[in-house]
Amino acid sequence: MSVQKQSVSFTEAAYAFARELVEAGEYPNVSAAVSGELAKAKAERDRERSLLEAELERRLALPLDQWEPVGEVGTVTDGARAHLAAVSARS
């Protein structure tokens, strides 16, 4: 495994958390703590993505008459549209 050296900045809270992990003996230093916690976060995202994909596959395998409604046809995308409008307004 290659190592990439990179200078990064942390908020006080993030740095304090990394130091706590080191002081608790979970990691030998802050660099290892950051790398280890990023690896854990990636593993969790990968796990969540796998679960979502499995659920989508399960639902897509259902016959059409067994599909569950997700809402009124006209309102299915209302939440997404409102979010996009709010993001656009902030820009």
MILOTI-548928 format. One record per residue: residue in three letters; residue number from 1; x, y, z of N, C-alpha, C, CB in turn. Coordinates in steps of 0.05 Angstrom, whole numbers. Glycine has a CB too. Layout:
residues N
ala NUM X Y Z X Y Z X Y Z X Y Z
...
This chain:
residues 91
met 1 17 -23 0 0 0 0 18 25 0 -19 0 24
ser 2 13 43 -19 29 67 -20 17 88 -1 30 78 -49
val 3 34 106 7 26 128 26 28 154 11 43 127 52
gln 4 7 170 12 7 197 0 9 217 23 -19 201 -17
lys 5 29 234 22 31 255 42 15 279 33 61 263 47
gln 6 -1 290 51 -19 312 45 -22 329 70 -46 302 34
ser 7 -21 354 66 -27 373 89 -56 379 89 -10 399 86
val 8 -69 375 112 -98 381 115 -103 398 139 -114 354 117
ser 9 -125 412 139 -134 428 162 -158 416 175 -140 457 153
phe 10 -160 418 201 -182 407 216 -195 429 233 -173 384 234
thr 11 -221 426 238 -234 443 258 -223 434 285 -266 440 256
glu 12 -227 450 305 -217 443 332 -231 417 341 -223 466 352
ala 13 -257 415 335 -272 391 344 -261 366 330 -302 395 338
ala 14 -256 367 304 -246 344 290 -219 336 300 -245 349 260
tyr 15 -201 355 304 -174 349 314 -176 338 342 -157 375 313
ala 16 -193 349 359 -196 339 386 -206 310 386 -216 356 402
phe 17 -224 303 367 -234 276 365 -211 257 357 -257 274 345
ala 18 -195 266 337 -173 249 329 -153 245 352 -158 263 305
arg 19 -148 266 367 -129 263 390 -141 244 411 -124 291 403
glu 20 -168 246 415 -181 227 434 -177 198 426 -211 234 436
leu 21 -179 193 400 -176 166 390 -147 156 395 -182 164 360
val 22 -128 174 391 -100 167 396 -95 163 426 -81 190 386
glu 23 -106 181 443 -102 178 472 -116 154 483 -113 203 486
ala 24 -137 145 470 -151 121 479 -137 95 469 -180 121 468
gly 25 -116 99 453 -100 76 444 -111 62 420 -99 56 466
glu 26 -131 75 407 -143 62 383 -124 65 359 -170 75 377
tyr 27 -108 86 358 -90 91 336 -63 101 348 -101 111 316
pro 28 -41 97 334 -15 106 344 -10 136 341 7 91 330
asn 29 -24 149 322 -20 178 318 -45 189 303 6 183 302
val 30 -45 215 301 -68 229 288 -71 220 259 -65 259 290
ser 31 -49 218 245 -50 210 217 -63 182 214 -21 209 205
ala 32 -56 164 231 -68 137 230 -97 139 237 -53 118 249
ala 33 -104 156 256 -132 159 264 -149 169 241 -134 179 288
val 34 -139 189 227 -153 200 204 -157 179 183 -139 225 193
ser 35 -135 165 176 -136 144 155 -155 122 164 -108 133 150
gly 36 -153 114 189 -170 92 199 -200 99 198 -162 84 226
glu 37 -206 124 207 -234 132 208 -245 136 180 -237 157 224
leu 38 -228 146 161 -237 148 133 -243 120 122 -216 163 116
ala 39 -226 101 128 -230 74 119 -256 63 130 -207 55 127
lys 40 -262 68 155 -288 60 167 -311 73 153 -288 66 198
ala 41 -309 99 148 -331 113 134 -335 102 106 -324 143 133
lys 42 -314 96 92 -316 85 65 -330 57 67 -289 82 52
ala 43 -321 41 86 -334 14 89 -363 17 95 -320 -1 111
glu 44 -371 36 111 -399 40 118 -415 49 93 -402 60 140
arg 45 -403 67 78 -417 76 53 -420 53 34 -401 99 40
asp 46 -399 37 31 -400 14 13 -422 -6 22 -373 -1 12
arg 47 -423 -10 49 -444 -28 60 -472 -17 54 -440 -32 90
glu 48 -476 9 58 -502 21 53 -509 20 24 -502 50 63
arg 49 -489 24 6 -494 23 -22 -502 -6 -30 -469 32 -38
ser 50 -489 -26 -19 -495 -54 -25 -523 -61 -16 -475 -72 -11
leu 51 -531 -51 8 -558 -56 18 -579 -43 0 -561 -46 47
leu 52 -574 -19 -8 -592 -5 -26 -595 -20 -53 -583 24 -31
glu 53 -572 -27 -64 -573 -42 -89 -588 -68 -87 -544 -48 -99
ala 54 -584 -82 -64 -598 -108 -60 -628 -103 -58 -588 -122 -35
glu 55 -636 -81 -44 -664 -75 -41 -676 -67 -67 -668 -53 -20
leu 56 -662 -51 -83 -672 -44 -110 -675 -69 -127 -653 -24 -123
glu 57 -656 -87 -127 -658 -112 -142 -682 -128 -133 -632 -129 -139
arg 58 -686 -129 -107 -709 -144 -97 -735 -132 -106 -708 -145 -66
arg 59 -737 -106 -105 -762 -93 -113 -766 -95 -143 -762 -64 -104
leu 60 -745 -92 -159 -748 -94 -188 -756 -122 -197 -722 -85 -201
ala 61 -749 -142 -180 -756 -169 -187 -786 -175 -182 -739 -189 -172
leu 62 -799 -158 -168 -828 -162 -162 -845 -158 -187 -837 -143 -139
pro 63 -866 -174 -189 -885 -169 -211 -897 -141 -208 -907 -191 -212
leu 64 -905 -128 -229 -915 -101 -228 -939 -98 -209 -923 -92 -255
asp 65 -956 -119 -207 -979 -117 -190 -972 -118 -160 -998 -139 -196
gln 66 -946 -123 -154 -938 -124 -126 -921 -100 -118 -922 -150 -120
trp 67 -917 -81 -136 -902 -57 -130 -917 -41 -110 -896 -41 -156
glu 68 -902 -29 -91 -915 -12 -71 -915 17 -81 -900 -14 -44
pro 69 -937 31 -76 -938 59 -85 -919 76 -68 -967 70 -82
val 70 -907 96 -82 -888 114 -68 -900 141 -63 -862 116 -84
gly 71 -924 145 -71 -938 171 -67 -955 178 -91 -917 193 -62
glu 72 -967 200 -89 -983 210 -111 -965 216 -135 -1000 235 -103
val 73 -974 210 -159 -958 214 -183 -949 243 -185 -974 205 -207
gly 74 -966 262 -179 -958 290 -182 -940 300 -161 -983 306 -183
thr 75 -937 286 -138 -921 296 -116 -896 280 -110 -938 297 -92
val 76 -890 260 -126 -867 243 -121 -841 259 -120 -865 221 -142
thr 77 -837 279 -137 -812 294 -138 -813 321 -124 -804 298 -167
asp 78 -835 327 -110 -838 353 -97 -815 359 -78 -865 355 -83
gly 79 -808 340 -61 -786 344 -42 -760 350 -55 -784 319 -24
ala 80 -754 335 -76 -729 339 -91 -729 366 -104 -724 317 -112
arg 81 -751 374 -116 -753 400 -130 -750 423 -109 -780 402 -144
ala 82 -762 420 -86 -759 441 -65 -730 443 -56 -777 435 -41
his 83 -717 420 -52 -689 420 -44 -671 434 -65 -679 392 -39
leu 84 -675 427 -90 -660 439 -112 -665 469 -114 -666 426 -139
ala 85 -689 478 -110 -696 506 -110 -682 521 -87 -726 511 -109
ala 86 -681 508 -64 -668 521 -41 -638 523 -45 -674 505 -15
val 87 -626 502 -56 -597 502 -62 -591 524 -83 -588 474 -72
ser 88 -608 525 -103 -604 545 -125 -606 573 -114 -624 540 -148
ala 89 -625 577 -95 -629 604 -84 -605 613 -67 -654 605 -67
arg 90 -591 594 -55 -568 600 -38 -544 607 -55 -561 577 -20
ser 91 -543 598 -80 -520 603 -97 -519 630 -109 -520 583 -120
